[in-house]
C-alpha cells in the first residue's frame, strides 16, 4: 500500500521546489488563459452550441497536452488540484508541497481570468455552472466520474513505471481524455475536472452558484483514482517519498 508523504516546511525554501512552483504557475496560467479564452471566444463568435462545445473541447485537449509536456520534468505539469491530490495519495508528492501547488494553481487561474477580462474589455469569463435540470448531487457524480477518468489516465500513461508502449504519449493522451470528457459532460456539469479552472472564472465573474460542486467532485474523483491505481495496479520499482512528520 502506498504511503502518504507529509513533507515539511523546509521544502518551501528548496531550489527544486521554488523552480517547480514557478513552472506550475506558468503552465497553469497558460492552460487557464487558453481554456477560458476559448470558452469566451465560443460564446462571442459561435452561435451553434454544438460547434462551440467542440471548439472548447479541442482547445482544452490541445493546451492540456502541451502544458503537461512543458511542465512534466520540472513541476510535473499538474495544472489541477485534483491531479495534485491524486498524486499525493500515491506518495508521489508530499502533502506540504501539494498545498503549495494548489495555492499556486489558484493564483495562476485567477491572474489568467483577470487578464482575460481586461483584454476583452470586460467580457464575462464564463463560470462553470450546472445545466438546467441537473441537480447538485448529479453534478458531483458527473465530476467524480470525469475526474476519475482523468487521473486514471494520468496514472496509466505517465505515472506507472511499466507504461510500456504508452511511454512518452502520456500528455497527449491526457489531453485527449480531457477533450472527450468535455464533449460528454460539458452540457450537463460543465466538465470542469479542475477546481482551479473553475475558481478563476467564478472569482472574476462573481458567480459562485454551485461552485462547491467543482471542488467536491474532482477532489473525490482524483484521489480515488490515485488510491485505486497506486494500490492495485502499480508494482513499485522505486522507494516512495519519505514520510517526514517534523518541521511544519
N, C-alpha and C positions, 0 to 999 in steps of 0.2 A: 504493500500500500504506500502511495506517495505521501511524503511528509511535507506539511506546510512550513516554509521557512519564514520566520518572523522578521529577521533583519534587525538593524539598529540605526540610531540617529546618525552615526558616523558616515553612513552611506551618502548622505546629502552633500558631503564635502569631498567625496572621492571623485577624481577626474573623470573616470569612466561613467559615473552616474550623471555628472554635470553634462558631459557630451551627449549621453542618452536622452536627457531631458530636453536639451536644445534640439536634437534631431526629432524627437517625438513631437515637440511643439510645432516645428516647421512642417512636418509631414501631416499632422492633424489639421493645421491651419489650411494647407493647400487642399487637403481632402474635403474639408467642410466648404471652403471657398468654391471649389468646382461643383460639389454636390448640391449645395444650397443655390448656388448660382444657376445651375441647370434647371432647378425647380422654378426659380424666378423667371428664367427665360421661357420655359414651357408655358407658364401662366400668362406671360406678356405677349408672346408671339404665336402660340399654337392654340387654335380653337378646339381641335379634336382632342378629347380627353384620353383616348386610347393612344394616339400618337404622342401626346405629352408624357404619358406613363412610360412609353417605350424609350423616349429621349432621356428621361430621368434615370431609368434603369441602366441604360447603356453608359451614361455619363458616370454613374456611381461604380459600375463594373470596371470601367477603364481607370478611373482615378484611384480606386482601392488597389487594383493590381499594381499600378505604378508606385504609389506611395508606400505600400508594403515592401516592394523591392528596394525603394530608396532608403528606407529606414531599417531594413532587416538586419544588417550587420552592425548597426550602431545602437538603436533602441529596441529593435525587434519589430518596428513598424506596427504597433498595436492599433493606434488610431481610435481606440474604443475602450471604455472602462470595462465592458463585458468581456472583451478579449483579455485585458489585463488581469481581471479576477479569475477568468477561466484558466489562465496560465499560472496564477498564484496558487490555486488549489492543487495544481500538479507539482508545485515546488520549483517552477522554472523562473520565478521572480519572487523576491521577498515581499511580505505584506507591507513593510515600510516603504519600499520603493514603489510598490503598486499604488499606494496612496499618493505619492509624489506624481506618478504618471497620471492618475485620474485628475488631480488638480491642474496639471499641465494641459491635459486634453480639454478640460472645460474652459480654461483661459484661451486656448487656441481657437476653439469653436466660437467663443464669444467675440474675440477680436475679428475673426473672419466675417461674422454676421454683421457686426457694427460697420465694418469697412464696406461690405456689400450694400448695406442700407445707405451709406453715404455716397458711394459711387453710382448708385442708381437713383439718386435724388429722392430718397425716401420710399422707394418701392418696398412693399412688405416682404420680409423674409418669412416664407410660409412655414408655420409651425406644424409639427405632427399632431393631428387630431383624429379621433375615431370617426369613421363614416357613419352616416345616419343609419340607425337600426343595429349598430354594433355596440354592445354594452361593454362596460369596463372589464368584466371578467373575460368576455370573449377576446377583447383586445389584449389582455395579459397573456392568455393562452396562445394567441397568434404570435406575440413577441417572444414567448418562451420557445415555441417550436422553431421559428425563423432563426433566432439567435443560437439555439442548439445546433441547427444545421450549419451555421457559420462556424462555430467553434469546433464542431466535429470535423469540418473540412480543414480548418487550420491545423488541428492535431494530426489528421491523416496525411496531409500534404507537406507540412512544414516541420512540425514538432517531432513526429515519430522517427526515430533513428533508422528504422527499417522501411522507409517510404519507397525504396526501390526505384522503379521506372518513373515515379512521380517527382523524384528529386529535381529541384530547380523550377518546377512548374507550380509550386505552392501559391505564390502571389497571384498568378494569372487565374488559377482555379478558384481561389478565394474570391477574386473579383467576379468570376462567373456566378458563383452561388449567391453573392450579394445582388447582382442584377436579376437573377432568377427569382429570388425571394421578393424583390420589389415588384416584379411583374405579378407574382402570386398574391402577396399580401398588401401591396400598396393601396388598392381600392378599399380595403377593409380597416386595417390598423394603421396604415401609413408605412409599415415595414421599416421601422427605424433600426432595430437591432443594435442601437448605439445610443446610450444616454447622452453622450457629449454632442452627437449630431442633432439630437432633439433639444438640448439645453440652449444652444446659441440662438436659434430662431425664436424660441419661446421668450428668452430674455429680451431680445431686441424688439419683438412684436408686442410683448406684454400679454400674450395669450398663453395661459397656463392650464387650460381646460384638459382634464385627464392626463396632465403631464406625468403624474406619478406612474402611469401605465408603462411609460417608456424608460422607467428605472426598474420597476419591479420585474417586468417580463424579461428584459435582457439580463438582469443580474441574477435571475434564477436559471435561465436557459444556458448562459455562457458557462458559469461554474459547474452546472450539472453535466454538461458535455465534457468539460475538462476532467471532472472527477471520474466519470464513467470510462472515458478513453484511457486516462492515465492508469487506472487500476485494473482494467480488464483487457486492454489491447496492447499496451506498451510493455515490452520486456527490457528492463533497464540495462544499458551498457555503460552508464555513467553514474557518478555519485550525485545525489541531489544537493541542492544548496544547504549549507549548514543551518541548523535551527537555532540561531543565536537569539537569546532571550534577554540579553542585557544591553544597556546603553540607550534606552529610549529617553 
